[in-house]
Amino acid sequence: MEVEQAFRIAKSDLEARPIYHRKRESIEYHLLIVFVALCMGKIIELIQGRTLQRVVDELKDKWTVTLHDEISGNSLEVILEHKPH
């Protein structure tokens, strides 16, 4: 029961939509992806010391823009605190 509840919480925190599979292989892959997401969420909570929902809320407005010059091969990464207009 705890695992099922954890899956539901993780899926709602990650805003995952329900997916319906018919083939056994698709179901197993889906469960693997959800399980990995659950593990990653737990690791993030432990490292950050905050709930996954709080971390996700804090990241929603952060954007990273990478500018890449194909001629020189140089890149510049710009981190924005708010979504660009």
C-alpha positions in Angstrom: 0.0 0.0 0.0 2.8 2.4 0.8 4.5 1.9 -2.6 1.2 2.5 -4.4 0.6 5.7 -2.4 4.2 6.8 -3.1 3.6 6.3 -6.9 0.5 8.4 -6.8 2.2 11.2 -4.9 5.2 11.1 -7.2 3.0 11.1 -10.3 0.9 14.0 -9.0 4.0 16.0 -7.9 5.5 15.5 -11.3 2.1 16.3 -12.9 2.2 13.0 -14.8 -1.0 12.1 -16.7 -2.4 8.6 -16.7 -1.2 6.3 -19.4 -3.0 3.1 -20.3 -1.0 0.2 -21.7 -2.2 -3.1 -23.0 1.0 -5.0 -23.8 2.9 -6.5 -20.9 6.2 -5.1 -22.1 4.8 -1.5 -22.2 3.4 -1.9 -18.7 6.7 -3.1 -17.4 8.6 -0.2 -19.1 6.0 2.3 -17.7 6.5 0.9 -14.2 10.2 1.1 -14.5 10.0 4.7 -15.6 7.7 5.6 -12.7 9.9 3.7 -10.3 13.0 5.5 -11.4 11.2 8.9 -11.2 10.1 8.0 -7.7 13.7 7.1 -6.7 15.0 10.3 -8.2 12.3 12.3 -6.4 13.3 10.7 -3.1 17.0 11.4 -3.7 16.2 15.1 -4.5 14.2 15.4 -1.3 17.0 13.9 0.8 19.7 16.1 -0.8 17.6 19.3 -0.8 15.9 18.7 2.6 12.6 19.9 1.1 9.6 18.1 -0.4 9.6 17.3 -4.1 6.6 19.6 -4.6 8.5 22.5 -3.1 11.6 21.9 -5.3 9.4 21.6 -8.4 7.6 24.9 -7.5 11.0 26.6 -7.0 12.3 25.4 -10.4 9.2 26.3 -12.4 10.3 29.9 -12.9 13.9 29.1 -13.6 15.1 28.9 -17.2 18.5 28.1 -18.7 19.3 29.5 -22.1 22.4 28.1 -23.9 23.8 30.2 -26.7 26.2 28.2 -28.9 28.4 29.7 -31.6 28.8 27.1 -34.3 31.8 28.8 -35.8 34.0 29.1 -32.7 32.4 26.3 -30.8 32.0 28.5 -27.7 28.9 28.3 -25.6 27.4 30.6 -23.0 24.9 29.4 -20.5 22.5 32.0 -19.0 20.3 31.1 -16.0 17.2 33.2 -15.7 15.3 33.5 -12.4 12.0 34.2 -14.3 10.4 33.0 -17.5 11.4 35.3 -20.4 8.6 37.4 -21.9 
